[in-house]
Amino acid sequence: RDEPVPPSERCDLDLPSELDVAILRCLEKDLEARIGSADELDSLLEELQRVYPWSEEEARAWWVLHRPELTG
């Protein structure tokens, strides 16, 4: 029922505001404003990758530091 908190306000990472917008659009309660398809989300994420490039090596390093612990 509550509006979601932007991811940039929930973590210590320096996230681009455009990523906040994309994620919040995925969580949008108004169906007309919500991302309507995987293709639409893919396009948004591709644009983010062009503006804020992130190599596969950087992604792997991030996951090594931030991957959740597996529990029993």
Predicted model as a PDB file, atoms N, CA, C, CB and O in Angstrom, pLDDT in the B-factor column:
MODEL        1                                                                  
ATOM      1  N   ARG A   1       0.811  -1.196   0.000  1.00 79.00           N  
ATOM      2  CA  ARG A   1       0.000   0.000   0.000  1.00 79.00           C  
ATOM      3  C   ARG A   1       0.854   1.259   0.000  1.00 79.00           C  
ATOM      4  CB  ARG A   1      -0.922  -0.001   1.190  1.00 79.00           C  
ATOM      5  O   ARG A   1       0.488   2.270  -0.600  1.00 79.00           O  
ATOM      6  N   ASP A   2       1.983   1.190   0.672  1.00 86.00           N  
ATOM      7  CA  ASP A   2       2.857   2.365   0.739  1.00 86.00           C  
ATOM      8  C   ASP A   2       3.686   2.489  -0.534  1.00 86.00           C  
ATOM      9  CB  ASP A   2       3.783   2.284   1.969  1.00 86.00           C  
ATOM     10  O   ASP A   2       3.970   1.505  -1.217  1.00 86.00           O  
ATOM     11  N   GLU A   3       4.059   3.715  -0.827  1.00 89.00           N  
ATOM     12  CA  GLU A   3       4.951   3.939  -1.957  1.00 89.00           C  
ATOM     13  C   GLU A   3       6.322   3.364  -1.611  1.00 89.00           C  
ATOM     14  CB  GLU A   3       5.051   5.460  -2.307  1.00 89.00           C  
ATOM     15  O   GLU A   3       6.802   3.551  -0.493  1.00 89.00           O  
ATOM     16  N   PRO A   4       6.961   2.665  -2.554  1.00 92.00           N  
ATOM     17  CA  PRO A   4       8.276   2.088  -2.269  1.00 92.00           C  
ATOM     18  C   PRO A   4       9.336   3.176  -2.113  1.00 92.00           C  
ATOM     19  CB  PRO A   4       8.682   1.116  -3.381  1.00 92.00           C  
ATOM     20  O   PRO A   4       9.251   4.245  -2.717  1.00 92.00           O  
ATOM     21  N   VAL A   5      10.322   2.877  -1.301  1.00 93.00           N  
ATOM     22  CA  VAL A   5      11.453   3.773  -1.101  1.00 93.00           C  
ATOM     23  C   VAL A   5      12.423   3.552  -2.255  1.00 93.00           C  
ATOM     24  CB  VAL A   5      12.148   3.527   0.288  1.00 93.00           C  
ATOM     25  O   VAL A   5      12.718   2.407  -2.598  1.00 93.00           O  
ATOM     26  N   PRO A   6      12.924   4.627  -2.860  1.00 94.00           N  
ATOM     27  CA  PRO A   6      13.896   4.443  -3.940  1.00 94.00           C  
ATOM     28  C   PRO A   6      15.112   3.652  -3.456  1.00 94.00           C  
ATOM     29  CB  PRO A   6      14.340   5.807  -4.498  1.00 94.00           C  
ATOM     30  O   PRO A   6      15.577   3.854  -2.334  1.00 94.00           O  
ATOM     31  N   PRO A   7      15.625   2.756  -4.297  1.00 91.00           N  
ATOM     32  CA  PRO A   7      16.777   1.936  -3.895  1.00 91.00           C  
ATOM     33  C   PRO A   7      17.969   2.761  -3.413  1.00 91.00           C  
ATOM     34  CB  PRO A   7      17.211   1.069  -5.050  1.00 91.00           C  
ATOM     35  O   PRO A   7      18.683   2.341  -2.501  1.00 91.00           O  
ATOM     36  N   SER A   8      18.189   3.919  -4.010  1.00 91.00           N  
ATOM     37  CA  SER A   8      19.333   4.747  -3.610  1.00 91.00           C  
ATOM     38  C   SER A   8      19.228   5.226  -2.167  1.00 91.00           C  
ATOM     39  CB  SER A   8      19.455   5.944  -4.534  1.00 91.00           C  
ATOM     40  O   SER A   8      20.234   5.587  -1.555  1.00 91.00           O  
ATOM     41  N   GLU A   9      18.019   5.231  -1.627  1.00 92.00           N  
ATOM     42  CA  GLU A   9      17.830   5.645  -0.237  1.00 92.00           C  
ATOM     43  C   GLU A   9      17.931   4.463   0.728  1.00 92.00           C  
ATOM     44  CB  GLU A   9      16.477   6.331  -0.076  1.00 92.00           C  
ATOM     45  O   GLU A   9      17.930   4.649   1.945  1.00 92.00           O  
ATOM     46  N   ARG A  10      18.018   3.252   0.185  1.00 89.00           N  
ATOM     47  CA  ARG A  10      18.058   2.049   1.016  1.00 89.00           C  
ATOM     48  C   ARG A  10      19.441   1.415   1.089  1.00 89.00           C  
ATOM     49  CB  ARG A  10      17.076   1.040   0.494  1.00 89.00           C  
ATOM     50  O   ARG A  10      19.641   0.439   1.812  1.00 89.00           O  
ATOM     51  N   CYS A  11      20.398   1.967   0.340  1.00 82.00           N  
ATOM     52  CA  CYS A  11      21.734   1.364   0.342  1.00 82.00           C  
ATOM     53  C   CYS A  11      22.799   2.452   0.331  1.00 82.00           C  
ATOM     54  CB  CYS A  11      21.914   0.424  -0.871  1.00 82.00           C  
ATOM     55  O   CYS A  11      22.510   3.632   0.133  1.00 82.00           O  
ATOM     56  N   ASP A  12      24.020   2.027   0.545  1.00 81.00           N  
ATOM     57  CA  ASP A  12      25.145   2.959   0.589  1.00 81.00           C  
ATOM     58  C   ASP A  12      25.802   3.146  -0.772  1.00 81.00           C  
ATOM     59  CB  ASP A  12      26.172   2.479   1.585  1.00 81.00           C  
ATOM     60  O   ASP A  12      26.771   3.897  -0.889  1.00 81.00           O  
ATOM     61  N   LEU A  13      25.296   2.482  -1.794  1.00 79.00           N  
ATOM     62  CA  LEU A  13      25.880   2.592  -3.124  1.00 79.00           C  
ATOM     63  C   LEU A  13      25.454   3.881  -3.801  1.00 79.00           C  
ATOM     64  CB  LEU A  13      25.486   1.398  -3.980  1.00 79.00           C  
ATOM     65  O   LEU A  13      24.375   4.411  -3.534  1.00 79.00           O  
ATOM     66  N   ASP A  14      26.304   4.375  -4.670  1.00 84.00           N  
ATOM     67  CA  ASP A  14      25.999   5.567  -5.446  1.00 84.00           C  
ATOM     68  C   ASP A  14      25.252   5.132  -6.705  1.00 84.00           C  
ATOM     69  CB  ASP A  14      27.299   6.366  -5.801  1.00 84.00           C  
ATOM     70  O   ASP A  14      25.870   4.843  -7.730  1.00 84.00           O  
ATOM     71  N   LEU A  15      23.928   5.087  -6.623  1.00 87.00           N  
ATOM     72  CA  LEU A  15      23.106   4.623  -7.744  1.00 87.00           C  
ATOM     73  C   LEU A  15      22.647   5.798  -8.593  1.00 87.00           C  
ATOM     74  CB  LEU A  15      21.891   3.830  -7.236  1.00 87.00           C  
ATOM     75  O   LEU A  15      22.301   6.851  -8.057  1.00 87.00           O  
ATOM     76  N   PRO A  16      22.640   5.631  -9.901  1.00 90.00           N  
ATOM     77  CA  PRO A  16      22.114   6.688 -10.761  1.00 90.00           C  
ATOM     78  C   PRO A  16      20.615   6.879 -10.518  1.00 90.00           C  
ATOM     79  CB  PRO A  16      22.380   6.360 -12.246  1.00 90.00           C  
ATOM     80  O   PRO A  16      19.886   5.921 -10.261  1.00 90.00           O  
ATOM     81  N   SER A  17      20.179   8.118 -10.604  1.00 91.00           N  
ATOM     82  CA  SER A  17      18.752   8.401 -10.394  1.00 91.00           C  
ATOM     83  C   SER A  17      17.901   7.677 -11.438  1.00 91.00           C  
ATOM     84  CB  SER A  17      18.485   9.925 -10.454  1.00 91.00           C  
ATOM     85  O   SER A  17      16.761   7.308 -11.158  1.00 91.00           O  
ATOM     86  N   GLU A  18      18.448   7.471 -12.637  1.00 92.00           N  
ATOM     87  CA  GLU A  18      17.709   6.766 -13.681  1.00 92.00           C  
ATOM     88  C   GLU A  18      17.438   5.315 -13.297  1.00 92.00           C  
ATOM     89  CB  GLU A  18      18.476   6.821 -14.994  1.00 92.00           C  
ATOM     90  O   GLU A  18      16.422   4.749 -13.700  1.00 92.00           O  
ATOM     91  N   LEU A  19      18.333   4.708 -12.524  1.00 92.00           N  
ATOM     92  CA  LEU A  19      18.089   3.342 -12.056  1.00 92.00           C  
ATOM     93  C   LEU A  19      16.958   3.333 -11.041  1.00 92.00           C  
ATOM     94  CB  LEU A  19      19.369   2.736 -11.441  1.00 92.00           C  
ATOM     95  O   LEU A  19      16.106   2.445 -11.061  1.00 92.00           O  
ATOM     96  N   ASP A  20      16.950   4.324 -10.150  1.00 93.00           N  
ATOM     97  CA  ASP A  20      15.820   4.473  -9.225  1.00 93.00           C  
ATOM     98  C   ASP A  20      14.508   4.541  -9.999  1.00 93.00           C  
ATOM     99  CB  ASP A  20      15.992   5.737  -8.351  1.00 93.00           C  
ATOM    100  O   ASP A  20      13.542   3.856  -9.662  1.00 93.00           O  
ATOM    101  N   VAL A  21      14.482   5.363 -11.027  1.00 93.00           N  
ATOM    102  CA  VAL A  21      13.267   5.549 -11.815  1.00 93.00           C  
ATOM    103  C   VAL A  21      12.837   4.226 -12.449  1.00 93.00           C  
ATOM    104  CB  VAL A  21      13.485   6.623 -12.902  1.00 93.00           C  
ATOM    105  O   VAL A  21      11.659   3.871 -12.404  1.00 93.00           O  
ATOM    106  N   ALA A  22      13.777   3.504 -13.036  1.00 93.00           N  
ATOM    107  CA  ALA A  22      13.436   2.229 -13.683  1.00 93.00           C  
ATOM    108  C   ALA A  22      12.879   1.232 -12.675  1.00 93.00           C  
ATOM    109  CB  ALA A  22      14.669   1.633 -14.381  1.00 93.00           C  
ATOM    110  O   ALA A  22      11.868   0.580 -12.937  1.00 93.00           O  
ATOM    111  N   ILE A  23      13.528   1.112 -11.538  1.00 94.00           N  
ATOM    112  CA  ILE A  23      13.063   0.159 -10.514  1.00 94.00           C  
ATOM    113  C   ILE A  23      11.702   0.570  -9.967  1.00 94.00           C  
ATOM    114  CB  ILE A  23      14.085   0.059  -9.362  1.00 94.00           C  
ATOM    115  O   ILE A  23      10.818  -0.270  -9.796  1.00 94.00           O  
ATOM    116  N   LEU A  24      11.534   1.851  -9.695  1.00 95.00           N  
ATOM    117  CA  LEU A  24      10.247   2.314  -9.169  1.00 95.00           C  
ATOM    118  C   LEU A  24       9.131   2.147 -10.199  1.00 95.00           C  
ATOM    119  CB  LEU A  24      10.347   3.783  -8.739  1.00 95.00           C  
ATOM    120  O   LEU A  24       7.980   1.911  -9.830  1.00 95.00           O  
ATOM    121  N   ARG A  25       9.459   2.267 -11.486  1.00 95.00           N  
ATOM    122  CA  ARG A  25       8.439   2.013 -12.514  1.00 95.00           C  
ATOM    123  C   ARG A  25       8.024   0.554 -12.537  1.00 95.00           C  
ATOM    124  CB  ARG A  25       8.954   2.422 -13.891  1.00 95.00           C  
ATOM    125  O   ARG A  25       6.878   0.241 -12.861  1.00 95.00           O  
ATOM    126  N   CYS A  26       8.946  -0.349 -12.196  1.00 95.00           N  
ATOM    127  CA  CYS A  26       8.595  -1.772 -12.099  1.00 95.00           C  
ATOM    128  C   CYS A  26       7.641  -2.025 -10.934  1.00 95.00           C  
ATOM    129  CB  CYS A  26       9.864  -2.628 -11.933  1.00 95.00           C  
ATOM    130  O   CYS A  26       6.839  -2.957 -10.976  1.00 95.00           O  
ATOM    131  N   LEU A  27       7.727  -1.198  -9.900  1.00 94.00           N  
ATOM    132  CA  LEU A  27       6.923  -1.362  -8.693  1.00 94.00           C  
ATOM    133  C   LEU A  27       5.688  -0.468  -8.676  1.00 94.00           C  
ATOM    134  CB  LEU A  27       7.763  -1.078  -7.481  1.00 94.00           C  
ATOM    135  O   LEU A  27       4.926  -0.476  -7.709  1.00 94.00           O  
ATOM    136  N   GLU A  28       5.495   0.287  -9.725  1.00 94.00           N  
ATOM    137  CA  GLU A  28       4.404   1.263  -9.789  1.00 94.00           C  
ATOM    138  C   GLU A  28       3.050   0.583  -9.603  1.00 94.00           C  
ATOM    139  CB  GLU A  28       4.435   2.016 -11.128  1.00 94.00           C  
ATOM    140  O   GLU A  28       2.771  -0.454 -10.204  1.00 94.00           O  
ATOM    141  N   LYS A  29       2.221   1.187  -8.763  1.00 92.00           N  
ATOM    142  CA  LYS A  29       0.888   0.641  -8.507  1.00 92.00           C  
ATOM    143  C   LYS A  29      -0.089   0.956  -9.655  1.00 92.00           C  
ATOM    144  CB  LYS A  29       0.341   1.197  -7.186  1.00 92.00           C  
ATOM    145  O   LYS A  29      -1.005   0.182  -9.932  1.00 92.00           O  
ATOM    146  N   ASP A  30       0.122   2.092 -10.309  1.00 92.00           N  
ATOM    147  CA  ASP A  30      -0.704   2.491 -11.447  1.00 92.00           C  
ATOM    148  C   ASP A  30      -0.242   1.698 -12.673  1.00 92.00           C  
ATOM    149  CB  ASP A  30      -0.612   4.043 -11.704  1.00 92.00           C  
ATOM    150  O   ASP A  30       0.877   1.880 -13.152  1.00 92.00           O  
ATOM    151  N   LEU A  31      -1.105   0.827 -13.170  1.00 92.00           N  
ATOM    152  CA  LEU A  31      -0.745  -0.044 -14.295  1.00 92.00           C  
ATOM    153  C   LEU A  31      -0.317   0.730 -15.533  1.00 92.00           C  
ATOM    154  CB  LEU A  31      -1.908  -0.937 -14.645  1.00 92.00           C  
ATOM    155  O   LEU A  31       0.527   0.257 -16.294  1.00 92.00           O  
ATOM    156  N   GLU A  32      -0.883   1.910 -15.746  1.00 93.00           N  
ATOM    157  CA  GLU A  32      -0.526   2.718 -16.917  1.00 93.00           C  
ATOM    158  C   GLU A  32       0.901   3.257 -16.805  1.00 93.00           C  
ATOM    159  CB  GLU A  32      -1.515   3.882 -17.083  1.00 93.00           C  
ATOM    160  O   GLU A  32       1.557   3.467 -17.825  1.00 93.00           O  
ATOM    161  N   ALA A  33       1.381   3.480 -15.607  1.00 92.00           N  
ATOM    162  CA  ALA A  33       2.727   4.022 -15.399  1.00 92.00           C  
ATOM    163  C   ALA A  33       3.784   2.928 -15.241  1.00 92.00           C  
ATOM    164  CB  ALA A  33       2.738   4.916 -14.174  1.00 92.00           C  
ATOM    165  O   ALA A  33       4.977   3.180 -15.410  1.00 92.00           O  
ATOM    166  N   ARG A  34       3.334   1.704 -14.913  1.00 95.00           N  
ATOM    167  CA  ARG A  34       4.267   0.593 -14.699  1.00 95.00           C  
ATOM    168  C   ARG A  34       4.892   0.148 -16.010  1.00 95.00           C  
ATOM    169  CB  ARG A  34       3.555  -0.587 -14.030  1.00 95.00           C  
ATOM    170  O   ARG A  34       4.267   0.235 -17.067  1.00 95.00           O  
ATOM    171  N   ILE A  35       6.123  -0.327 -15.935  1.00 95.00           N  
ATOM    172  CA  ILE A  35       6.771  -0.902 -17.116  1.00 95.00           C  
ATOM    173  C   ILE A  35       5.903  -2.054 -17.592  1.00 95.00           C  
ATOM    174  CB  ILE A  35       8.242  -1.382 -16.805  1.00 95.00           C  
ATOM    175  O   ILE A  35       5.523  -2.930 -16.815  1.00 95.00           O  
ATOM    176  N   GLY A  36       5.599  -2.036 -18.881  1.00 93.00           N  
ATOM    177  CA  GLY A  36       4.603  -2.964 -19.402  1.00 93.00           C  
ATOM    178  C   GLY A  36       5.128  -4.272 -19.949  1.00 93.00           C  
ATOM    179  O   GLY A  36       4.355  -5.201 -20.183  1.00 93.00           O  
ATOM    180  N   SER A  37       6.439  -4.362 -20.157  1.00 96.00           N  
ATOM    181  CA  SER A  37       6.950  -5.601 -20.749  1.00 96.00           C  
ATOM    182  C   SER A  37       8.433  -5.755 -20.439  1.00 96.00           C  
ATOM    183  CB  SER A  37       6.715  -5.618 -22.276  1.00 96.00           C  
ATOM    184  O   SER A  37       9.112  -4.805 -20.050  1.00 96.00           O  
ATOM    185  N   ALA A  38       8.907  -6.971 -20.623  1.00 96.00           N  
ATOM    186  CA  ALA A  38      10.339  -7.242 -20.455  1.00 96.00           C  
ATOM    187  C   ALA A  38      11.140  -6.463 -21.494  1.00 96.00           C  
ATOM    188  CB  ALA A  38      10.630  -8.762 -20.573  1.00 96.00           C  
ATOM    189  O   ALA A  38      12.247  -6.008 -21.211  1.00 96.00           O  
ATOM    190  N   ASP A  39      10.585  -6.310 -22.694  1.00 97.00           N  
ATOM    191  CA  ASP A  39      11.279  -5.553 -23.737  1.00 97.00           C  
ATOM    192  C   ASP A  39      11.453  -4.088 -23.339  1.00 97.00           C  
ATOM    193  CB  ASP A  39      10.513  -5.648 -25.059  1.00 97.00           C  
ATOM    194  O   ASP A  39      12.504  -3.496 -23.585  1.00 97.00           O  
ATOM    195  N   GLU A  40      10.432  -3.510 -22.730  1.00 95.00           N  
ATOM    196  CA  GLU A  40      10.515  -2.120 -22.276  1.00 95.00           C  
ATOM    197  C   GLU A  40      11.583  -1.980 -21.189  1.00 95.00           C  
ATOM    198  CB  GLU A  40       9.141  -1.637 -21.747  1.00 95.00           C  
ATOM    199  O   GLU A  40      12.380  -1.042 -21.211  1.00 95.00           O  
ATOM    200  N   LEU A  41      11.594  -2.907 -20.253  1.00 95.00           N  
ATOM    201  CA  LEU A  41      12.607  -2.879 -19.198  1.00 95.00           C  
ATOM    202  C   LEU A  41      13.993  -3.072 -19.799  1.00 95.00           C  
ATOM    203  CB  LEU A  41      12.325  -3.967 -18.137  1.00 95.00           C  
ATOM    204  O   LEU A  41      14.934  -2.378 -19.413  1.00 95.00           O  
ATOM    205  N   ASP A  42      14.131  -3.995 -20.729  1.00 96.00           N  
ATOM    206  CA  ASP A  42      15.415  -4.238 -21.386  1.00 96.00           C  
ATOM    207  C   ASP A  42      15.924  -2.969 -22.060  1.00 96.00           C  
ATOM    208  CB  ASP A  42      15.288  -5.371 -22.416  1.00 96.00           C  
ATOM    209  O   ASP A  42      17.112  -2.659 -21.973  1.00 96.00           O  
ATOM    210  N   SER A  43      15.049  -2.239 -22.722  1.00 95.00           N  
ATOM    211  CA  SER A  43      15.441  -0.988 -23.386  1.00 95.00           C  
ATOM    212  C   SER A  43      15.926   0.045 -22.377  1.00 95.00           C  
ATOM    213  CB  SER A  43      14.265  -0.418 -24.192  1.00 95.00           C  
ATOM    214  O   SER A  43      16.931   0.719 -22.600  1.00 95.00           O  
ATOM    215  N   LEU A  44      15.205   0.164 -21.268  1.00 93.00           N  
ATOM    216  CA  LEU A  44      15.624   1.108 -20.225  1.00 93.00           C  
ATOM    217  C   LEU A  44      16.991   0.738 -19.661  1.00 93.00           C  
ATOM    218  CB  LEU A  44      14.588   1.151 -19.094  1.00 93.00           C  
ATOM    219  O   LEU A  44      17.839   1.605 -19.450  1.00 93.00           O  
ATOM    220  N   LEU A  45      17.199  -0.542 -19.421  1.00 93.00           N  
ATOM    221  CA  LEU A  45      18.473  -0.997 -18.849  1.00 93.00           C  
ATOM    222  C   LEU A  45      19.612  -0.855 -19.861  1.00 93.00           C  
ATOM    223  CB  LEU A  45      18.360  -2.463 -18.385  1.00 93.00           C  
ATOM    224  O   LEU A  45      20.739  -0.547 -19.474  1.00 93.00           O  
ATOM    225  N   GLU A  46      19.338  -1.071 -21.136  1.00 94.00           N  
ATOM    226  CA  GLU A  46      20.359  -0.868 -22.167  1.00 94.00           C  
ATOM    227  C   GLU A  46      20.779   0.589 -22.223  1.00 94.00           C  
ATOM    228  CB  GLU A  46      19.843  -1.320 -23.538  1.00 94.00           C  
ATOM    229  O   GLU A  46      21.965   0.890 -22.361  1.00 94.00           O  
ATOM    230  N   GLU A  47      19.817   1.493 -22.117  1.00 93.00           N  
ATOM    231  CA  GLU A  47      20.134   2.927 -22.110  1.00 93.00           C  
ATOM    232  C   GLU A  47      20.989   3.275 -20.891  1.00 93.00           C  
ATOM    233  CB  GLU A  47      18.835   3.775 -22.115  1.00 93.00           C  
ATOM    234  O   GLU A  47      21.949   4.038 -21.002  1.00 93.00           O  
ATOM    235  N   LEU A  48      20.646   2.724 -19.742  1.00 92.00           N  
ATOM    236  CA  LEU A  48      21.457   2.949 -18.540  1.00 92.00           C  
ATOM    237  C   LEU A  48      22.880   2.442 -18.738  1.00 92.00           C  
ATOM    238  CB  LEU A  48      20.819   2.260 -17.322  1.00 92.00           C  
ATOM    239  O   LEU A  48      23.833   3.092 -18.308  1.00 92.00           O  
ATOM    240  N   GLN A  49      23.035   1.303 -19.375  1.00 92.00           N  
ATOM    241  CA  GLN A  49      24.362   0.728 -19.625  1.00 92.00           C  
ATOM    242  C   GLN A  49      25.180   1.644 -20.530  1.00 92.00           C  
ATOM    243  CB  GLN A  49      24.236  -0.675 -20.260  1.00 92.00           C  
ATOM    244  O   GLN A  49      26.395   1.751 -20.365  1.00 92.00           O  
ATOM    245  N   ARG A  50      24.524   2.307 -21.490  1.00 93.00           N  
ATOM    246  CA  ARG A  50      25.248   3.237 -22.359  1.00 93.00           C  
ATOM    247  C   ARG A  50      25.717   4.467 -21.588  1.00 93.00           C  
ATOM    248  CB  ARG A  50      24.364   3.663 -23.534  1.00 93.00           C  
ATOM    249  O   ARG A  50      26.834   4.945 -21.789  1.00 93.00           O  
ATOM    250  N   VAL A  51      24.862   4.974 -20.709  1.00 92.00           N  
ATOM    251  CA  VAL A  51      25.177   6.189 -19.954  1.00 92.00           C  
ATOM    252  C   VAL A  51      26.123   5.889 -18.791  1.00 92.00           C  
ATOM    253  CB  VAL A  51      23.888   6.837 -19.428  1.00 92.00           C  
ATOM    254  O   VAL A  51      27.030   6.669 -18.499  1.00 92.00           O  
ATOM    255  N   TYR A  52      25.902   4.749 -18.133  1.00 91.00           N  
ATOM    256  CA  TYR A  52      26.700   4.340 -16.974  1.00 91.00           C  
ATOM    257  C   TYR A  52      27.279   2.953 -17.243  1.00 91.00           C  
ATOM    258  CB  TYR A  52      25.839   4.342 -15.662  1.00 91.00           C  
ATOM    259  O   TYR A  52      26.790   1.966 -16.693  1.00 91.00           O  
ATOM    260  N   PRO A  53      28.312   2.864 -18.080  1.00 92.00           N  
ATOM    261  CA  PRO A  53      28.841   1.545 -18.412  1.00 92.00           C  
ATOM    262  C   PRO A  53      29.382   0.816 -17.183  1.00 92.00           C  
ATOM    263  CB  PRO A  53      29.934   1.673 -19.455  1.00 92.00           C  
ATOM    264  O   PRO A  53      29.976   1.417 -16.288  1.00 92.00           O  
ATOM    265  N   TRP A  54      29.161  -0.472 -17.169  1.00 88.00           N  
ATOM    266  CA  TRP A  54      29.591  -1.334 -16.069  1.00 88.00           C  
ATOM    267  C   TRP A  54      30.072  -2.621 -16.693  1.00 88.00           C  
ATOM    268  CB  TRP A  54      28.436  -1.592 -15.027  1.00 88.00           C  
ATOM    269  O   TRP A  54      29.293  -3.344 -17.314  1.00 88.00           O  
ATOM    270  N   SER A  55      31.350  -2.915 -16.534  1.00 91.00           N  
ATOM    271  CA  SER A  55      31.916  -4.089 -17.187  1.00 91.00           C  
ATOM    272  C   SER A  55      31.485  -5.370 -16.469  1.00 91.00           C  
ATOM    273  CB  SER A  55      33.449  -3.990 -17.227  1.00 91.00           C  
ATOM    274  O   SER A  55      31.015  -5.343 -15.332  1.00 91.00           O  
ATOM    275  N   GLU A  56      31.659  -6.478 -17.165  1.00 91.00           N  
ATOM    276  CA  GLU A  56      31.362  -7.775 -16.550  1.00 91.00           C  
ATOM    277  C   GLU A  56      32.268  -8.000 -15.339  1.00 91.00           C  
ATOM    278  CB  GLU A  56      31.539  -8.925 -17.579  1.00 91.00           C  
ATOM    279  O   GLU A  56      31.841  -8.567 -14.333  1.00 91.00           O  
ATOM    280  N   GLU A  57      33.521  -7.550 -15.443  1.00 94.00           N  
ATOM    281  CA  GLU A  57      34.455  -7.680 -14.315  1.00 94.00           C  
ATOM    282  C   GLU A  57      33.966  -6.888 -13.094  1.00 94.00           C  
ATOM    283  CB  GLU A  57      35.862  -7.196 -14.728  1.00 94.00           C  
ATOM    284  O   GLU A  57      34.037  -7.381 -11.968  1.00 94.00           O  
ATOM    285  N   GLU A  58      33.477  -5.680 -13.313  1.00 90.00           N  
ATOM    286  CA  GLU A  58      32.936  -4.872 -12.210  1.00 90.00           C  
ATOM    287  C   GLU A  58      31.705  -5.545 -11.602  1.00 90.00           C  
ATOM    288  CB  GLU A  58      32.576  -3.450 -12.703  1.00 90.00           C  
ATOM    289  O   GLU A  58      31.534  -5.539 -10.383  1.00 90.00           O  
ATOM    290  N   ALA A  59      30.861  -6.116 -12.433  1.00 88.00           N  
ATOM    291  CA  ALA A  59      29.670  -6.799 -11.939  1.00 88.00           C  
ATOM    292  C   ALA A  59      30.053  -8.005 -11.086  1.00 88.00           C  
ATOM    293  CB  ALA A  59      28.778  -7.236 -13.110  1.00 88.00           C  
ATOM    294  O   ALA A  59      29.481  -8.222 -10.017  1.00 88.00           O  
ATOM    295  N   ARG A  60      31.017  -8.786 -11.558  1.00 90.00           N  
ATOM    296  CA  ARG A  60      31.462  -9.956 -10.780  1.00 90.00           C  
ATOM    297  C   ARG A  60      32.038  -9.530  -9.434  1.00 90.00           C  
ATOM    298  CB  ARG A  60      32.514 -10.763 -11.570  1.00 90.00           C  
ATOM    299  O   ARG A  60      31.758 -10.157  -8.412  1.00 90.00           O  
ATOM    300  N   ALA A  61      32.842  -8.466  -9.428  1.00 90.00           N  
ATOM    301  CA  ALA A  61      33.437  -7.979  -8.182  1.00 90.00           C  
ATOM    302  C   ALA A  61      32.351  -7.520  -7.212  1.00 90.00           C  
ATOM    303  CB  ALA A  61      34.421  -6.825  -8.467  1.00 90.00           C  
ATOM    304  O   ALA A  61      32.439  -7.760  -6.008  1.00 90.00           O  
ATOM    305  N   TRP A  62      31.322  -6.855  -7.751  1.00 84.00           N  
ATOM    306  CA  TRP A  62      30.225  -6.404  -6.885  1.00 84.00           C  
ATOM    307  C   TRP A  62      29.529  -7.596  -6.244  1.00 84.00           C  
ATOM    308  CB  TRP A  62      29.208  -5.562  -7.686  1.00 84.00           C  
ATOM    309  O   TRP A  62      29.255  -7.586  -5.044  1.00 84.00           O  
ATOM    310  N   TRP A  63      29.238  -8.635  -7.049  1.00 86.00           N  
ATOM    311  CA  TRP A  63      28.539  -9.805  -6.529  1.00 86.00           C  
ATOM    312  C   TRP A  63      29.375 -10.551  -5.489  1.00 86.00           C  
ATOM    313  CB  TRP A  63      28.174 -10.743  -7.670  1.00 86.00           C  
ATOM    314  O   TRP A  63      28.833 -11.085  -4.521  1.00 86.00           O  
ATOM    315  N   VAL A  64      30.686 -10.587  -5.687  1.00 87.00           N  
ATOM    316  CA  VAL A  64      31.543 -11.241  -4.693  1.00 87.00           C  
ATOM    317  C   VAL A  64      31.413 -10.538  -3.350  1.00 87.00           C  
ATOM    318  CB  VAL A  64      33.019 -11.246  -5.156  1.00 87.00           C  
ATOM    319  O   VAL A  64      31.385 -11.194  -2.309  1.00 87.00           O  
ATOM    320  N   LEU A  65      31.332  -9.219  -3.363  1.00 83.00           N  
ATOM    321  CA  LEU A  65      31.210  -8.450  -2.121  1.00 83.00           C  
ATOM    322  C   LEU A  65      29.814  -8.460  -1.527  1.00 83.00           C  
ATOM    323  CB  LEU A  65      31.622  -7.038  -2.363  1.00 83.00           C  
ATOM    324  O   LEU A  65      29.660  -8.370  -0.309  1.00 83.00           O  
ATOM    325  N   HIS A  66      28.781  -8.570  -2.379  1.00 80.00           N  
ATOM    326  CA  HIS A  66      27.406  -8.350  -1.913  1.00 80.00           C  
ATOM    327  C   HIS A  66      26.478  -9.553  -2.013  1.00 80.00           C  
ATOM    328  CB  HIS A  66      26.812  -7.242  -2.679  1.00 80.00           C  
ATOM    329  O   HIS A  66      25.305  -9.454  -1.655  1.00 80.00           O  
ATOM    330  N   ARG A  67      26.974 -10.669  -2.485  1.00 79.00           N  
ATOM    331  CA  ARG A  67      26.059 -11.801  -2.639  1.00 79.00           C  
ATOM    332  C   ARG A  67      25.557 -12.241  -1.261  1.00 79.00           C  
ATOM    333  CB  ARG A  67      26.760 -12.986  -3.376  1.00 79.00           C  
ATOM    334  O   ARG A  67      26.322 -12.258  -0.296  1.00 79.00           O  
ATOM    335  N   PRO A  68      24.289 -12.592  -1.173  1.00 77.00           N  
ATOM    336  CA  PRO A  68      23.739 -13.013   0.118  1.00 77.00           C  
ATOM    337  C   PRO A  68      24.336 -14.349   0.573  1.00 77.00           C  
ATOM    338  CB  PRO A  68      22.212 -13.124   0.030  1.00 77.00           C  
ATOM    339  O   PRO A  68      24.708 -15.199  -0.236  1.00 77.00           O  
ATOM    340  N   GLU A  69      24.411 -14.492   1.860  1.00 77.00           N  
ATOM    341  CA  GLU A  69      24.879 -15.760   2.448  1.00 77.00           C  
ATOM    342  C   GLU A  69      23.799 -16.825   2.236  1.00 77.00           C  
ATOM    343  CB  GLU A  69      25.209 -15.593   3.984  1.00 77.00           C  
ATOM    344  O   GLU A  69      22.610 -16.556   2.407  1.00 77.00           O  
ATOM    345  N   LEU A  70      24.218 -18.010   1.871  1.00 70.00           N  
ATOM    346  CA  LEU A  70      23.267 -19.125   1.764  1.00 70.00           C  
ATOM    347  C   LEU A  70      23.089 -19.748   3.140  1.00 70.00           C  
ATOM    348  CB  LEU A  70      23.755 -20.195   0.730  1.00 70.00           C  
ATOM    349  O   LEU A  70      24.059 -20.000   3.855  1.00 70.00           O  
ATOM    350  N   THR A  71      21.869 -19.985   3.487  1.00 72.00           N  
ATOM    351  CA  THR A  71      21.599 -20.608   4.780  1.00 72.00           C  
ATOM    352  C   THR A  71      21.007 -21.996   4.564  1.00 72.00           C  
ATOM    353  CB  THR A  71      20.643 -19.732   5.629  1.00 72.00           C  
ATOM    354  O   THR A  71      20.300 -22.249   3.588  1.00 72.00           O  
ATOM    355  N   GLY A  72      21.317 -22.882   5.501  1.00 64.00           N  
ATOM    356  CA  GLY A  72      20.990 -24.235   5.550  1.00 64.00           C  
ATOM    357  C   GLY A  72      19.906 -24.870   4.896  1.00 64.00           C  
ATOM    358  O   GLY A  72      19.732 -26.081   5.025  1.00 64.00           O  
TER     359      GLY A  72                                                      
ENDMDL                                                                          
END                                                                             
